[in-house]
Amino acid sequence: MNDGPVETWGDYGRACAVEGHIGLVPIGEQQVLVLRDEPAATTYLPAADFEASLLEAARQALRDGFPWEEDLAWDVDGAVVLFGSAWPGPELGSGSSHSVGLEPGRVRQKCTVPGGR
């Protein structure tokens, strides 16, 4: 168990200290995206590759009443890895992470919490 303020627990503590559901934390020269898992489980949904798919996904989100609560811009060098912040990076194994193929550049991240939790 770590003692002291969460911000002093290293990278994990800095991830836990993010306010809101999404945020950026500096790790070395990179900005790391943090997706909080409270109050709901974390899910990543990539943007649609085709305009029609994107428009249909947006219409469905509006029909289902999932308003976007947070929005931020994130600069990436390419593909990223999604994993729980409690896992030390070198110990990631099969099934404990998910590769997300992204093109280098600015990525827009949005967050919604179904039911406004």
C-alpha positions in Angstrom: 0.0 0.0 0.0 1.3 3.5 -0.9 1.5 6.1 1.9 1.1 9.8 1.4 -0.9 11.8 -1.2 -1.9 10.0 -4.3 0.2 12.4 -6.4 3.4 11.0 -4.8 2.6 7.4 -6.0 4.5 7.8 -9.3 2.8 7.5 -12.7 -0.1 5.5 -11.2 -0.8 8.2 -8.6 -0.6 10.9 -11.2 -3.2 9.0 -13.3 -5.4 8.6 -10.2 -5.1 12.4 -9.6 -6.7 13.3 -12.9 -9.9 15.3 -12.3 -12.9 14.4 -14.4 -13.2 11.4 -16.6 -10.4 12.1 -19.1 -7.1 14.0 -18.8 -3.5 14.3 -19.9 -0.5 13.4 -17.7 3.1 14.2 -18.8 5.3 11.1 -18.8 8.8 11.9 -20.0 8.4 13.9 -23.2 4.9 12.5 -24.0 1.4 13.4 -22.9 -0.4 10.3 -21.7 -4.2 10.1 -22.0 -5.9 8.9 -18.8 -9.4 7.4 -19.1 -10.9 7.2 -15.6 -12.9 4.0 -14.8 -15.1 5.5 -12.2 -18.1 5.6 -12.0 -18.3 3.3 -15.0 -16.0 0.9 -16.8 -13.7 2.4 -19.4 -14.5 1.8 -23.1 -12.6 3.1 -26.1 -14.7 3.6 -29.3 -12.6 4.7 -32.3 -14.0 7.3 -34.7 -15.7 6.0 -37.9 -13.6 5.6 -41.0 -16.4 6.8 -43.3 -18.6 9.8 -43.0 -21.8 7.8 -43.2 -20.7 5.6 -40.3 -19.7 8.6 -38.2 -23.0 10.4 -38.8 -25.0 7.3 -37.9 -22.9 6.8 -34.7 -23.6 10.5 -33.8 -27.3 10.1 -34.5 -27.4 7.0 -32.3 -25.6 8.8 -29.4 -28.0 11.7 -29.6 -31.0 9.3 -29.7 -29.7 7.4 -26.7 -29.1 10.6 -24.8 -25.4 10.4 -24.2 -24.2 14.0 -24.1 -20.4 14.6 -24.4 -19.2 15.8 -21.0 -15.5 16.4 -21.6 -13.4 17.1 -24.7 -9.7 17.5 -25.1 -7.0 17.5 -27.8 -4.1 15.0 -27.6 -1.0 14.9 -29.7 0.2 11.4 -30.6 3.2 9.9 -32.5 1.2 7.0 -33.8 -0.4 3.8 -32.3 -1.0 3.8 -28.5 -1.6 1.1 -26.0 -4.7 1.1 -23.7 -4.1 -0.6 -20.3 -5.0 -0.3 -16.6 -2.8 2.2 -14.8 -2.2 -0.3 -12.0 -0.2 -2.5 -14.5 3.5 -1.7 -14.6 4.2 -1.2 -18.4 7.0 -3.9 -18.6 4.6 -6.4 -17.0 1.8 -6.0 -19.6 0.8 -9.5 -20.8 -1.6 -10.9 -23.4 -5.1 -9.8 -22.6 -4.1 -7.0 -20.3 -3.8 -4.3 -23.0 -5.3 -3.2 -26.3 -3.4 -1.6 -29.1 -5.2 1.4 -30.7 -4.0 2.2 -34.2 -3.7 6.0 -34.6 -2.1 8.2 -37.2 0.5 10.6 -35.9 -1.0 14.0 -35.1 -3.7 15.7 -33.0 -6.4 13.4 -31.8 -9.7 14.7 -30.3 -10.9 12.7 -27.2 -14.4 13.0 -26.0 -16.1 11.4 -22.9 -19.7 10.6 -22.0 -21.1 8.8 -19.1 -24.4 7.0 -19.8 -27.1 8.2 -17.5 -25.0 11.2 -16.4 -23.3 9.2 -13.6 
